[in-house]
Amino acid sequence: MSNSKGEIPSARIGLFRLLVLTPLARLRFVFLLGIIGLALAKWETLLSLKEKWGWKSQAGETAGDGFEYFCPMHPTVVSSKKTDKCPICFMGLSKRKQGAGKGEALPPGAVSRVQLTPYRMVLAGVRTRAVSYVPLVKSIQTVGTVEFDERELKQVAARVKGRIEKLLVNQTGQMVHQGDELAVLYSPDMAVTAQNLLDAKKNGNPFLEKNARERLELWGIAPEEIEKILRGGMPTHRIAIRSPITGHVIRKFAKEGQYLEEGAPLYDVANLEKVWILAQLYEDELGFFTPAGHKNGKESMSLGNSGRWKVTATTRAWPGEKFQGVLSFIYPHVDQESRTLSVRFEMDNPGNQLRPGMTMQVQLEMDAKDLAGLKKPDAKPLFPLQSRGEKFLAIPEDCVIDTGSRKVVYKQESPGVFLGVAVELGPRMKLPDGQFAFPVYSGLKEGEELVTQGAFLVDAETRLNPALGSIYFGGSGGKPAANVRPTTPSDEEATIAANLAKLSPADRALAKEQGLCVIQEKSRLGSMGVPIKLMLESQPVFVCCDGCQDDAKANQAKSLQRVKELKAKSKEKPKGGSQP
């Protein structure tokens, strides 16, 4: 009940407190806890909004406008805060201008630059080799077929009409010698001419005797047989057909008892003491042969430098045996279907080992010094090789990455840093050990270290991650950031200590004194496993992994000098200093 002055009854106030104020007082604690939970759940989102809206960080220094922090060893790691660490190597970050790792120009002729850690180099199997002058040989391999020498292919024909009375050689493939009787021909014309010779001799008519004698000689009658007819005084009806050369009968046209007209063929005989090898070359190989004009006759070759080519052929019929020959002719037309050019080689065939139709593997070789002497029509060198005596500047085939539009090699600027360089190379040639190489026209100098093994993987690094193809090494312009180690079980110091502990006490002391690998100069001994001990000139040398053994052995003097330098630096370091 209300009083006369309009005051609210105390009962209503108590009810309001019970139903409204008390639940609100209790719910405010629940509401506060909900806000705290939501903030914790969305903490990452709040941080990203803070970065987006540009709130000033109180935890550490930021790069500011136009600058960024990056890892010199892993250029893809970029941050705006100085206090961040590289998540890969845990190194401190260096400061640079934004885009400095991408916009800085590469040296002339360079297409990319990449830096690899020692660990990645070992995984990729990267090996290097110095550019040097070496002997070179141009080699061309092709397949050929044995053919008859057309100049030693003869046809035996009937010089007078008649009937074949007897075939002395009645099968193909039979071996005959020059002067052997092949067939006997019965010819009435022979009897008439022989009688004219006898009558002219008897009557003392030298003119008719000469005419009859010449006719018999044209029919293939030997002079001694003509004299025999004169001494006997009786004409003969038979003519002996003889072989003009030594060889094999490759075709027989006539049969015994057959009547023949003058000029009818009887046999084809081929001499196999010398054979031809017909092979094909591709169009791009024609440039190695300088034309000297096509002439008739055996002595004038169709190629000006044909005598410089060493031609060797092998066949499965005679394994292990090599046949030597000469390049004698290049046919003047190109096969439109195969896009090849036919060439001809001449080879001696002792014992008739090579038979027409056999397949031969043909190899042509020419020294690079002979190729260097070839000239274009304008007298300029056809192959501008860089020579020193009989050696030429060349690089192994494994160094070259052919992109289709250019050829790229990777040369080592400093340990772990490789520069991709576009080069101009000559034709593929052979080294003395049988490996293939390319002569260098331009782009490289003697002594430069090139990647010979793992070049494809180094190139893949720049293609899969284009950021690695930029200049970033030392991009901060200041001192390198200090190494920062994570306080986790994978601590680098703990790993190194565990691996060094596996060495004997004496070797452990030597490894600690050396500190770094002599090949991978930034790799600490023990960081990639138990250090490997080598004895070079009776001196102990440690390397970080198996991949460095061959390089250390190949450069013993350099490795020993590096050990001396590392030990000298170790002695100069004050006590308690950190391991380099």
Secondary structure as a PSIPRED ss2 file (coil, helix, strand):
# PSIPRED VFORMAT (PSIPRED V4.0)

   1 M C   1.000  0.000  0.000
   2 S C   1.000  0.000  0.000
   3 N C   1.000  0.000  0.000
   4 S C   1.000  0.000  0.000
   5 K C   1.000  0.000  0.000
   6 G C   1.000  0.000  0.000
   7 E C   1.000  0.000  0.000
   8 I C   1.000  0.000  0.000
   9 P C   1.000  0.000  0.000
  10 S H   0.000  1.000  0.000
  11 A H   0.000  1.000  0.000
  12 R H   0.000  1.000  0.000
  13 I H   0.000  1.000  0.000
  14 G H   0.000  1.000  0.000
  15 L H   0.000  1.000  0.000
  16 F H   0.000  1.000  0.000
  17 R H   0.000  1.000  0.000
  18 L H   0.000  1.000  0.000
  19 L H   0.000  1.000  0.000
  20 V H   0.000  1.000  0.000
  21 L H   0.000  1.000  0.000
  22 T H   0.000  1.000  0.000
  23 P H   0.000  1.000  0.000
  24 L H   0.000  1.000  0.000
  25 A H   0.000  1.000  0.000
  26 R H   0.000  1.000  0.000
  27 L H   0.000  1.000  0.000
  28 R H   0.000  1.000  0.000
  29 F H   0.000  1.000  0.000
  30 V H   0.000  1.000  0.000
  31 F H   0.000  1.000  0.000
  32 L H   0.000  1.000  0.000
  33 L H   0.000  1.000  0.000
  34 G H   0.000  1.000  0.000
  35 I H   0.000  1.000  0.000
  36 I H   0.000  1.000  0.000
  37 G H   0.000  1.000  0.000
  38 L H   0.000  1.000  0.000
  39 A H   0.000  1.000  0.000
  40 L H   0.000  1.000  0.000
  41 A H   0.000  1.000  0.000
  42 K C   1.000  0.000  0.000
  43 W H   0.000  1.000  0.000
  44 E H   0.000  1.000  0.000
  45 T H   0.000  1.000  0.000
  46 L H   0.000  1.000  0.000
  47 L H   0.000  1.000  0.000
  48 S H   0.000  1.000  0.000
  49 L H   0.000  1.000  0.000
  50 K H   0.000  1.000  0.000
  51 E H   0.000  1.000  0.000
  52 K H   0.000  1.000  0.000
  53 W H   0.000  1.000  0.000
  54 G C   1.000  0.000  0.000
  55 W C   1.000  0.000  0.000
  56 K C   1.000  0.000  0.000
  57 S C   1.000  0.000  0.000
  58 Q C   1.000  0.000  0.000
  59 A C   1.000  0.000  0.000
  60 G C   1.000  0.000  0.000
  61 E C   1.000  0.000  0.000
  62 T E   0.000  0.000  1.000
  63 A C   1.000  0.000  0.000
  64 G C   1.000  0.000  0.000
  65 D C   1.000  0.000  0.000
  66 G C   1.000  0.000  0.000
  67 F E   0.000  0.000  1.000
  68 E E   0.000  0.000  1.000
  69 Y E   0.000  0.000  1.000
  70 F E   0.000  0.000  1.000
  71 C C   1.000  0.000  0.000
  72 P C   1.000  0.000  0.000
  73 M C   1.000  0.000  0.000
  74 H C   1.000  0.000  0.000
  75 P C   1.000  0.000  0.000
  76 T C   1.000  0.000  0.000
  77 V C   1.000  0.000  0.000
  78 V E   0.000  0.000  1.000
  79 S E   0.000  0.000  1.000
  80 S C   1.000  0.000  0.000
  81 K E   0.000  0.000  1.000
  82 K C   1.000  0.000  0.000
  83 T C   1.000  0.000  0.000
  84 D C   1.000  0.000  0.000
  85 K E   0.000  0.000  1.000
  86 C C   1.000  0.000  0.000
  87 P C   1.000  0.000  0.000
  88 I C   1.000  0.000  0.000
  89 C C   1.000  0.000  0.000
  90 F C   1.000  0.000  0.000
  91 M E   0.000  0.000  1.000
  92 G E   0.000  0.000  1.000
  93 L C   1.000  0.000  0.000
  94 S E   0.000  0.000  1.000
  95 K E   0.000  0.000  1.000
  96 R E   0.000  0.000  1.000
  97 K E   0.000  0.000  1.000
  98 Q C   1.000  0.000  0.000
  99 G C   1.000  0.000  0.000
 100 A H   0.000  1.000  0.000
 101 G H   0.000  1.000  0.000
 102 K H   0.000  1.000  0.000
 103 G H   0.000  1.000  0.000
 104 E C   1.000  0.000  0.000
 105 A C   1.000  0.000  0.000
 106 L C   1.000  0.000  0.000
 107 P C   1.000  0.000  0.000
 108 P C   1.000  0.000  0.000
 109 G C   1.000  0.000  0.000
 110 A E   0.000  0.000  1.000
 111 V E   0.000  0.000  1.000
 112 S E   0.000  0.000  1.000
 113 R E   0.000  0.000  1.000
 114 V E   0.000  0.000  1.000
 115 Q E   0.000  0.000  1.000
 116 L C   1.000  0.000  0.000
 117 T C   1.000  0.000  0.000
 118 P H   0.000  1.000  0.000
 119 Y H   0.000  1.000  0.000
 120 R H   0.000  1.000  0.000
 121 M H   0.000  1.000  0.000
 122 V H   0.000  1.000  0.000
 123 L H   0.000  1.000  0.000
 124 A H   0.000  1.000  0.000
 125 G C   1.000  0.000  0.000
 126 V C   1.000  0.000  0.000
 127 R E   0.000  0.000  1.000
 128 T E   0.000  0.000  1.000
 129 R E   0.000  0.000  1.000
 130 A E   0.000  0.000  1.000
 131 V C   1.000  0.000  0.000
 132 S E   0.000  0.000  1.000
 133 Y E   0.000  0.000  1.000
 134 V E   0.000  0.000  1.000
 135 P C   1.000  0.000  0.000
 136 L C   1.000  0.000  0.000
 137 V E   0.000  0.000  1.000
 138 K E   0.000  0.000  1.000
 139 S E   0.000  0.000  1.000
 140 I E   0.000  0.000  1.000
 141 Q E   0.000  0.000  1.000
 142 T E   0.000  0.000  1.000
 143 V E   0.000  0.000  1.000
 144 G E   0.000  0.000  1.000
 145 T E   0.000  0.000  1.000
 146 V E   0.000  0.000  1.000
 147 E E   0.000  0.000  1.000
 148 F E   0.000  0.000  1.000
 149 D C   1.000  0.000  0.000
 150 E H   0.000  1.000  0.000
 151 R H   0.000  1.000  0.000
 152 E H   0.000  1.000  0.000
 153 L E   0.000  0.000  1.000
 154 K E   0.000  0.000  1.000
 155 Q E   0.000  0.000  1.000
 156 V E   0.000  0.000  1.000
 157 A E   0.000  0.000  1.000
 158 A C   1.000  0.000  0.000
 159 R C   1.000  0.000  0.000
 160 V C   1.000  0.000  0.000
 161 K C   1.000  0.000  0.000
 162 G E   0.000  0.000  1.000
 163 R E   0.000  0.000  1.000
 164 I E   0.000  0.000  1.000
 165 E E   0.000  0.000  1.000
 166 K E   0.000  0.000  1.000
 167 L E   0.000  0.000  1.000
 168 L C   1.000  0.000  0.000
 169 V C   1.000  0.000  0.000
 170 N C   1.000  0.000  0.000
 171 Q C   1.000  0.000  0.000
 172 T C   1.000  0.000  0.000
 173 G C   1.000  0.000  0.000
 174 Q C   1.000  0.000  0.000
 175 M E   0.000  0.000  1.000
 176 V E   0.000  0.000  1.000
 177 H C   1.000  0.000  0.000
 178 Q C   1.000  0.000  0.000
 179 G C   1.000  0.000  0.000
 180 D C   1.000  0.000  0.000
 181 E E   0.000  0.000  1.000
 182 L E   0.000  0.000  1.000
 183 A E   0.000  0.000  1.000
 184 V E   0.000  0.000  1.000
 185 L E   0.000  0.000  1.000
 186 Y E   0.000  0.000  1.000
 187 S C   1.000  0.000  0.000
 188 P H   0.000  1.000  0.000
 189 D H   0.000  1.000  0.000
 190 M H   0.000  1.000  0.000
 191 A H   0.000  1.000  0.000
 192 V H   0.000  1.000  0.000
 193 T H   0.000  1.000  0.000
 194 A H   0.000  1.000  0.000
 195 Q H   0.000  1.000  0.000
 196 N H   0.000  1.000  0.000
 197 L H   0.000  1.000  0.000
 198 L H   0.000  1.000  0.000
 199 D H   0.000  1.000  0.000
 200 A H   0.000  1.000  0.000
 201 K H   0.000  1.000  0.000
 202 K H   0.000  1.000  0.000
 203 N H   0.000  1.000  0.000
 204 G C   1.000  0.000  0.000
 205 N C   1.000  0.000  0.000
 206 P H   0.000  1.000  0.000
 207 F H   0.000  1.000  0.000
 208 L H   0.000  1.000  0.000
 209 E H   0.000  1.000  0.000
 210 K H   0.000  1.000  0.000
 211 N H   0.000  1.000  0.000
 212 A H   0.000  1.000  0.000
 213 R H   0.000  1.000  0.000
 214 E H   0.000  1.000  0.000
 215 R H   0.000  1.000  0.000
 216 L H   0.000  1.000  0.000
 217 E H   0.000  1.000  0.000
 218 L H   0.000  1.000  0.000
 219 W C   1.000  0.000  0.000
 220 G C   1.000  0.000  0.000
 221 I C   1.000  0.000  0.000
 222 A C   1.000  0.000  0.000
 223 P H   0.000  1.000  0.000
 224 E H   0.000  1.000  0.000
 225 E H   0.000  1.000  0.000
 226 I H   0.000  1.000  0.000
 227 E H   0.000  1.000  0.000
 228 K H   0.000  1.000  0.000
 229 I H   0.000  1.000  0.000
 230 L H   0.000  1.000  0.000
 231 R H   0.000  1.000  0.000
 232 G H   0.000  1.000  0.000
 233 G C   1.000  0.000  0.000
 234 M C   1.000  0.000  0.000
 235 P C   1.000  0.000  0.000
 236 T C   1.000  0.000  0.000
 237 H C   1.000  0.000  0.000
 238 R E   0.000  0.000  1.000
 239 I E   0.000  0.000  1.000
 240 A E   0.000  0.000  1.000
 241 I E   0.000  0.000  1.000
 242 R E   0.000  0.000  1.000
 243 S C   1.000  0.000  0.000
 244 P C   1.000  0.000  0.000
 245 I C   1.000  0.000  0.000
 246 T C   1.000  0.000  0.000
 247 G E   0.000  0.000  1.000
 248 H E   0.000  0.000  1.000
 249 V E   0.000  0.000  1.000
 250 I E   0.000  0.000  1.000
 251 R E   0.000  0.000  1.000
 252 K E   0.000  0.000  1.000
 253 F C   1.000  0.000  0.000
 254 A C   1.000  0.000  0.000
 255 K C   1.000  0.000  0.000
 256 E C   1.000  0.000  0.000
 257 G C   1.000  0.000  0.000
 258 Q C   1.000  0.000  0.000
 259 Y E   0.000  0.000  1.000
 260 L E   0.000  0.000  1.000
 261 E C   1.000  0.000  0.000
 262 E C   1.000  0.000  0.000
 263 G C   1.000  0.000  0.000
 264 A C   1.000  0.000  0.000
 265 P E   0.000  0.000  1.000
 266 L E   0.000  0.000  1.000
 267 Y E   0.000  0.000  1.000
 268 D E   0.000  0.000  1.000
 269 V E   0.000  0.000  1.000
 270 A E   0.000  0.000  1.000
 271 N C   1.000  0.000  0.000
 272 L C   1.000  0.000  0.000
 273 E C   1.000  0.000  0.000
 274 K E   0.000  0.000  1.000
 275 V E   0.000  0.000  1.000
 276 W E   0.000  0.000  1.000
 277 I E   0.000  0.000  1.000
 278 L E   0.000  0.000  1.000
 279 A E   0.000  0.000  1.000
 280 Q E   0.000  0.000  1.000
 281 L E   0.000  0.000  1.000
 282 Y E   0.000  0.000  1.000
 283 E H   0.000  1.000  0.000
 284 D H   0.000  1.000  0.000
 285 E H   0.000  1.000  0.000
 286 L H   0.000  1.000  0.000
 287 G H   0.000  1.000  0.000
 288 F H   0.000  1.000  0.000
 289 F C   1.000  0.000  0.000
 290 T C   1.000  0.000  0.000
 291 P E   0.000  0.000  1.000
 292 A C   1.000  0.000  0.000
 293 G C   1.000  0.000  0.000
 294 H C   1.000  0.000  0.000
 295 K C   1.000  0.000  0.000
 296 N C   1.000  0.000  0.000
 297 G C   1.000  0.000  0.000
 298 K C   1.000  0.000  0.000
 299 E C   1.000  0.000  0.000
 300 S C   1.000  0.000  0.000
 301 M C   1.000  0.000  0.000
 302 S C   1.000  0.000  0.000
 303 L E   0.000  0.000  1.000
 304 G C   1.000  0.000  0.000
 305 N C   1.000  0.000  0.000
 306 S H   0.000  1.000  0.000
 307 G H   0.000  1.000  0.000
 308 R H   0.000  1.000  0.000
 309 W C   1.000  0.000  0.000
 310 K E   0.000  0.000  1.000
 311 V E   0.000  0.000  1.000
 312 T E   0.000  0.000  1.000
 313 A E   0.000  0.000  1.000
 314 T E   0.000  0.000  1.000
 315 T C   1.000  0.000  0.000
 316 R C   1.000  0.000  0.000
 317 A C   1.000  0.000  0.000
 318 W C   1.000  0.000  0.000
 319 P C   1.000  0.000  0.000
 320 G C   1.000  0.000  0.000
 321 E C   1.000  0.000  0.000
 322 K C   1.000  0.000  0.000
 323 F E   0.000  0.000  1.000
 324 Q E   0.000  0.000  1.000
 325 G E   0.000  0.000  1.000
 326 V E   0.000  0.000  1.000
 327 L E   0.000  0.000  1.000
 328 S E   0.000  0.000  1.000
 329 F E   0.000  0.000  1.000
 330 I E   0.000  0.000  1.000
 331 Y E   0.000  0.000  1.000
 332 P E   0.000  0.000  1.000
 333 H E   0.000  0.000  1.000
 334 V E   0.000  0.000  1.000
 335 D E   0.000  0.000  1.000
 336 Q C   1.000  0.000  0.000
 337 E C   1.000  0.000  0.000
 338 S C   1.000  0.000  0.000
 339 R C   1.000  0.000  0.000
 340 T E   0.000  0.000  1.000
 341 L E   0.000  0.000  1.000
 342 S E   0.000  0.000  1.000
 343 V E   0.000  0.000  1.000
 344 R E   0.000  0.000  1.000
 345 F E   0.000  0.000  1.000
 346 E E   0.000  0.000  1.000
 347 M E   0.000  0.000  1.000
 348 D E   0.000  0.000  1.000
 349 N C   1.000  0.000  0.000
 350 P H   0.000  1.000  0.000
 351 G H   0.000  1.000  0.000
 352 N H   0.000  1.000  0.000
 353 Q C   1.000  0.000  0.000
 354 L C   1.000  0.000  0.000
 355 R C   1.000  0.000  0.000
 356 P C   1.000  0.000  0.000
 357 G C   1.000  0.000  0.000
 358 M C   1.000  0.000  0.000
 359 T E   0.000  0.000  1.000
 360 M E   0.000  0.000  1.000
 361 Q E   0.000  0.000  1.000
 362 V E   0.000  0.000  1.000
 363 Q E   0.000  0.000  1.000
 364 L E   0.000  0.000  1.000
 365 E E   0.000  0.000  1.000
 366 M E   0.000  0.000  1.000
 367 D E   0.000  0.000  1.000
 368 A H   0.000  1.000  0.000
 369 K H   0.000  1.000  0.000
 370 D H   0.000  1.000  0.000
 371 L H   0.000  1.000  0.000
 372 A H   0.000  1.000  0.000
 373 G C   1.000  0.000  0.000
 374 L C   1.000  0.000  0.000
 375 K E   0.000  0.000  1.000
 376 K C   1.000  0.000  0.000
 377 P C   1.000  0.000  0.000
 378 D C   1.000  0.000  0.000
 379 A C   1.000  0.000  0.000
 380 K C   1.000  0.000  0.000
 381 P E   0.000  0.000  1.000
 382 L C   1.000  0.000  0.000
 383 F C   1.000  0.000  0.000
 384 P C   1.000  0.000  0.000
 385 L C   1.000  0.000  0.000
 386 Q C   1.000  0.000  0.000
 387 S E   0.000  0.000  1.000
 388 R E   0.000  0.000  1.000
 389 G C   1.000  0.000  0.000
 390 E C   1.000  0.000  0.000
 391 K E   0.000  0.000  1.000
 392 F E   0.000  0.000  1.000
 393 L E   0.000  0.000  1.000
 394 A E   0.000  0.000  1.000
 395 I E   0.000  0.000  1.000
 396 P E   0.000  0.000  1.000
 397 E H   0.000  1.000  0.000
 398 D H   0.000  1.000  0.000
 399 C H   0.000  1.000  0.000
 400 V C   1.000  0.000  0.000
 401 I E   0.000  0.000  1.000
 402 D E   0.000  0.000  1.000
 403 T C   1.000  0.000  0.000
 404 G C   1.000  0.000  0.000
 405 S C   1.000  0.000  0.000
 406 R C   1.000  0.000  0.000
 407 K E   0.000  0.000  1.000
 408 V E   0.000  0.000  1.000
 409 V E   0.000  0.000  1.000
 410 Y E   0.000  0.000  1.000
 411 K E   0.000  0.000  1.000
 412 Q E   0.000  0.000  1.000
 413 E E   0.000  0.000  1.000
 414 S E   0.000  0.000  1.000
 415 P C   1.000  0.000  0.000
 416 G C   1.000  0.000  0.000
 417 V E   0.000  0.000  1.000
 418 F E   0.000  0.000  1.000
 419 L E   0.000  0.000  1.000
 420 G E   0.000  0.000  1.000
 421 V E   0.000  0.000  1.000
 422 A E   0.000  0.000  1.000
 423 V E   0.000  0.000  1.000
 424 E E   0.000  0.000  1.000
 425 L E   0.000  0.000  1.000
 426 G C   1.000  0.000  0.000
 427 P C   1.000  0.000  0.000
 428 R C   1.000  0.000  0.000
 429 M E   0.000  0.000  1.000
 430 K E   0.000  0.000  1.000
 431 L C   1.000  0.000  0.000
 432 P C   1.000  0.000  0.000
 433 D C   1.000  0.000  0.000
 434 G C   1.000  0.000  0.000
 435 Q C   1.000  0.000  0.000
 436 F E   0.000  0.000  1.000
 437 A E   0.000  0.000  1.000
 438 F E   0.000  0.000  1.000
 439 P E   0.000  0.000  1.000
 440 V E   0.000  0.000  1.000
 441 Y E   0.000  0.000  1.000
 442 S E   0.000  0.000  1.000
 443 G C   1.000  0.000  0.000
 444 L C   1.000  0.000  0.000
 445 K C   1.000  0.000  0.000
 446 E C   1.000  0.000  0.000
 447 G C   1.000  0.000  0.000
 448 E C   1.000  0.000  0.000
 449 E E   0.000  0.000  1.000
 450 L E   0.000  0.000  1.000
 451 V E   0.000  0.000  1.000
 452 T E   0.000  0.000  1.000
 453 Q E   0.000  0.000  1.000
 454 G C   1.000  0.000  0.000
 455 A H   0.000  1.000  0.000
 456 F H   0.000  1.000  0.000
 457 L H   0.000  1.000  0.000
 458 V H   0.000  1.000  0.000
 459 D H   0.000  1.000  0.000
 460 A H   0.000  1.000  0.000
 461 E H   0.000  1.000  0.000
 462 T H   0.000  1.000  0.000
 463 R H   0.000  1.000  0.000
 464 L H   0.000  1.000  0.000
 465 N C   1.000  0.000  0.000
 466 P H   0.000  1.000  0.000
 467 A H   0.000  1.000  0.000
 468 L H   0.000  1.000  0.000
 469 G H   0.000  1.000  0.000
 470 S C   1.000  0.000  0.000
 471 I C   1.000  0.000  0.000
 472 Y C   1.000  0.000  0.000
 473 F C   1.000  0.000  0.000
 474 G C   1.000  0.000  0.000
 475 G C   1.000  0.000  0.000
 476 S C   1.000  0.000  0.000
 477 G C   1.000  0.000  0.000
 478 G C   1.000  0.000  0.000
 479 K C   1.000  0.000  0.000
 480 P C   1.000  0.000  0.000
 481 A C   1.000  0.000  0.000
 482 A C   1.000  0.000  0.000
 483 N E   0.000  0.000  1.000
 484 V C   1.000  0.000  0.000
 485 R C   1.000  0.000  0.000
 486 P C   1.000  0.000  0.000
 487 T C   1.000  0.000  0.000
 488 T C   1.000  0.000  0.000
 489 P C   1.000  0.000  0.000
 490 S C   1.000  0.000  0.000
 491 D C   1.000  0.000  0.000
 492 E H   0.000  1.000  0.000
 493 E H   0.000  1.000  0.000
 494 A H   0.000  1.000  0.000
 495 T H   0.000  1.000  0.000
 496 I H   0.000  1.000  0.000
 497 A H   0.000  1.000  0.000
 498 A H   0.000  1.000  0.000
 499 N H   0.000  1.000  0.000
 500 L H   0.000  1.000  0.000
 501 A C   1.000  0.000  0.000
 502 K C   1.000  0.000  0.000
 503 L C   1.000  0.000  0.000
 504 S C   1.000  0.000  0.000
 505 P H   0.000  1.000  0.000
 506 A H   0.000  1.000  0.000
 507 D H   0.000  1.000  0.000
 508 R H   0.000  1.000  0.000
 509 A H   0.000  1.000  0.000
 510 L H   0.000  1.000  0.000
 511 A H   0.000  1.000  0.000
 512 K H   0.000  1.000  0.000
 513 E H   0.000  1.000  0.000
 514 Q H   0.000  1.000  0.000
 515 G C   1.000  0.000  0.000
 516 L E   0.000  0.000  1.000
 517 C C   1.000  0.000  0.000
 518 V C   1.000  0.000  0.000
 519 I C   1.000  0.000  0.000
 520 Q C   1.000  0.000  0.000
 521 E C   1.000  0.000  0.000
 522 K C   1.000  0.000  0.000
 523 S C   1.000  0.000  0.000
 524 R E   0.000  0.000  1.000
 525 L C   1.000  0.000  0.000
 526 G C   1.000  0.000  0.000
 527 S C   1.000  0.000  0.000
 528 M C   1.000  0.000  0.000
 529 G C   1.000  0.000  0.000
 530 V C   1.000  0.000  0.000
 531 P C   1.000  0.000  0.000
 532 I E   0.000  0.000  1.000
 533 K E   0.000  0.000  1.000
 534 L E   0.000  0.000  1.000
 535 M E   0.000  0.000  1.000
 536 L E   0.000  0.000  1.000
 537 E C   1.000  0.000  0.000
 538 S C   1.000  0.000  0.000
 539 Q E   0.000  0.000  1.000
 540 P E   0.000  0.000  1.000
 541 V E   0.000  0.000  1.000
 542 F E   0.000  0.000  1.000
 543 V E   0.000  0.000  1.000
 544 C C   1.000  0.000  0.000
 545 C C   1.000  0.000  0.000
 546 D H   0.000  1.000  0.000
 547 G H   0.000  1.000  0.000
 548 C H   0.000  1.000  0.000
 549 Q H   0.000  1.000  0.000
 550 D H   0.000  1.000  0.000
 551 D H   0.000  1.000  0.000
 552 A H   0.000  1.000  0.000
 553 K H   0.000  1.000  0.000
 554 A H   0.000  1.000  0.000
 555 N C   1.000  0.000  0.000
 556 Q H   0.000  1.000  0.000
 557 A H   0.000  1.000  0.000
 558 K H   0.000  1.000  0.000
 559 S H   0.000  1.000  0.000
 560 L H   0.000  1.000  0.000
 561 Q H   0.000  1.000  0.000
 562 R H   0.000  1.000  0.000
 563 V H   0.000  1.000  0.000
 564 K H   0.000  1.000  0.000
 565 E H   0.000  1.000  0.000
 566 L H   0.000  1.000  0.000
 567 K H   0.000  1.000  0.000
 568 A H   0.000  1.000  0.000
 569 K H   0.000  1.000  0.000
 570 S H   0.000  1.000  0.000
 571 K H   0.000  1.000  0.000
 572 E H   0.000  1.000  0.000
 573 K C   1.000  0.000  0.000
 574 P C   1.000  0.000  0.000
 575 K C   1.000  0.000  0.000
 576 G C   1.000  0.000  0.000
 577 G C   1.000  0.000  0.000
 578 S C   1.000  0.000  0.000
 579 Q C   1.000  0.000  0.000
 580 P C   1.000  0.000  0.000
